[in-house]
Amino acid sequence: MNNTGVLQDVQARESTLLRNVYLYLIGGLALTAIVSFALSQSESLMRLIVLNPIAMMIVVIAQFAVVMVISGRTEGMKASTAVLTFFLYAILTGITFSILFIAYAPEAMAKAFISAASVFVGASIYGAFSKKNVRSWARYLFMGLFGLVIASFLNMFFFSTMMDFMICIAGVVLFTALTVWDTNKIVAMNREYGGYISQADYTKLGILGALDLYLDFINIFLYILRLFAHGNRD
């Protein structure tokens, strides 16, 4: 089947769209890992960027800006620009993540990555193929995300180890559920296009899906990494 045929076939398009989403996701995660590791190996660059409060603030602001651009302006964006913007975000995340190679042992990071990947893959497969209506989860997921942000903010002042432990567990559960929801959303959005989608919209839909799942995976990984850190302190 040629590409035009795929774009006109909802079922065939769903399979290729999910494949593209995962390919973008893997590429983004690989780029993040390469940038973060390479940067962590250079003491001069770490001092210049990561350990420099002003430079890191610029990087973090740039991350938020890129996410907002991808999430809110993809309709008027060229497909190639959307792809490049997604990988730019992966690079910026790699810069901020370089500090992890200093804060955590390589073994802990490897275990956290494998655990996060296992949880993520299971949740994403469920979201893609489950017949259960998970769209109704939206309100509860938003409430959970809001509660998680508030609890994390409060714990910056209380410095409670137990509270941080509970926040990490809640974070893993919440972003696992978000993985199910976001994967299901990709499938639903594909079906909403009906019998035809342009090549540009098809590519941008894949990027939007990859960004959502990228953020889910990153958060699952970070919360599991913190849980392992709690276990090492016991």
N, C-alpha and C positions, 0 to 999 in steps of 0.2 A: 504494500500500500504506500503510495507516495505521500508527501507531507501534506498536500492539499486535502487528500482523503482523510488523513488523521484529524485535521482541523475541523472537518465536517462530521466526524463520527465521535459522539460524546464518550462512548465507552473506550474506544481506542485512544482517544485524546487523554482520558483520565490516567491510563497506564503510562503513557509517555510523559505526561505532565508530572506525575509523581516521581518518575525516574529522573527527570530533569531537576526537580526540586532537590532530590537527594544528592545528585551530582554537584549542584551548586553548593549545597550544604557541606558536603565532604571537602570540596575545594576551598570553601571559606574557612572551615575548621583547620585544614592543613596549612593554609596561609597564616592563620593566627598562631598556630603552633610554631611554625618556622620563624616568623618574625619575633615572637616572644623569646624563643630559645636563643636565636642569634643575638638579640639585643642583650640578653642576660649574660652573654659571654664577653661583652665589652664593658669594662669598668668605666671607661671614659664616656661612652654613650649613656650608660646607666646614670652617671652623675649629671650629664648634660640634659637628659630628658626625664627619666623616671624619678630620679631623686631631686629634681628641680620642681618645686611647687607650682611655679608659674607655667612652666612648660607642660606639666601634667594637667593643669587646669585647662589649658588650651586644647590638649588632646581630648579630655573628657567632654568639653563643650562641643568640640568637633564631632564626637561620637553621637551626642544627642541630636546635633544638627543633621547629620547624615541619616539617622533613623527617621527623623521627621520628614526629610526630603523623600526618602524611599516610600514611607507609609502614606504621605499625603499628596505627593505630586507626581506619581508615576504615570497618571493618565496623560499629562502633557510632556512626558519625558520620552526620549528615544529609547528603544529597547537596549541598544548598546550602552547608553549612558546609565541605565538602570543596573545593568550587569557590572559595569565599572564602579558604580557607587556602592554596590553591595560588597565588592572585594576591597574597596577603600575602607569600609567599616571593619572588615575582617583584619586589615592591617592596623587600624587604630586600636582595635581590641587587643591585638598582639602586643602593641606597645604597652598598654596598661597591664597586660597579663605577665609581662616579663618579671615583675616583682615577685610572682609566685615561685619562680625558680630560686629565689633567695629565701622566701618565707617558709617553703615546704620542701621536704626531702623528695628526691625523684621517685622513690618507691611509693610514697603516699600519693603523688600525682598520678602515677601509672595506675595504681589501684582505683583511685577515684575516677579516672577516665574510663577504665574498663567497666566499672560499676555503673557510671552514668550512661555509657553507651548501651549497656544491657537494658537498663530501665527505659531509656529513650526509644530504642528499637521496638521493645515490646509495646510501649504506649502508642507509638506511631502506627504500628501494624494494626493495633486494635482500632485506632481512629480511622484508618483507611478502609477497613473491611467490615467493621461492626455495623449491624443494621439498627442498632439502638440510636435513638435521637439524642445526640449530645448537645444540640444547639441550645437546649434549655438550660445548660450549665452556665451560660454566659454571666448571668446576674450573680451567681454564687462565686464564680471564679473572680469576678471583679471585686466582690466584697472580700474574698480571701486575700487577693493581692493588696487591697487597701489596708486590711488588717495586718498583713505581713510587713508592709512599709512602716506603719505606725509602731508596731512592736519593735522593729529593728531600730527605729529612731529613738524610742524610749530607752532601749537597752544601751544606747551610746552614753546615757547618763547613769544608768544603774550598774552597768558592768557585771551583770549576773551571768555566771557560767551556765547555770541550769537554764536560764531563760534563753541564752544563745543556743543551747542544745535543742530546746524545743522549737525555736525559730528555724533551725536547720532542718529538723524533721518536717515541720510544716512547709518549708520551702520546697523540699523534695517532692512531697505529696502534691502541692499546688502546681508546680511546674510539670509534673508528670501528667496531671489532669489537663493542663494547658496544652501539652503535646498532643494528647488525644483530641482535644477540641480544635486546635489549629490544623491538624492533619485532616480532620473531618471537614473543616472549613474550606480547605483547598479543593476537596472533592465536590463540596456543595457549590462553590463558586464556578468550578468548571461546568457543572450541570446547568447553572443559571444562564450560561452563554448560549445554551441550546444547540442548534444545528450547525453553527459556524462561529469561529473566533479568528480574528486576524493573527498573523504571525507575530506582530509586535505585541499585541495584548497577551498572546499565549506565552511569550518570553517574559513579559513583565509579571504575569500571574505566577510564573515559576519563581521569579526573584522575590516577590512578596511572600510566597510560601516558604522559600528558603530562609528569608530573614526571620520570620516568626519562629520557625523550628530551630534556627541557629540560636536565637535568644533563649528559647526553652532549654536547649541542650547546655548552653553555657551556664545557666542558672542551676540546673540539676548538678552539673559538675562542681560548681563552686560550693553548693550546700553540702554535697557528699564529701568534698575535700575537707570542709570545716568539721564535719562529723568524724572523719578519720583523725583529725587533729585533736578532737575531744577524747577519742579513744586512746591516743598516745599519751595524753596527760594523766590518764587514770592509773 
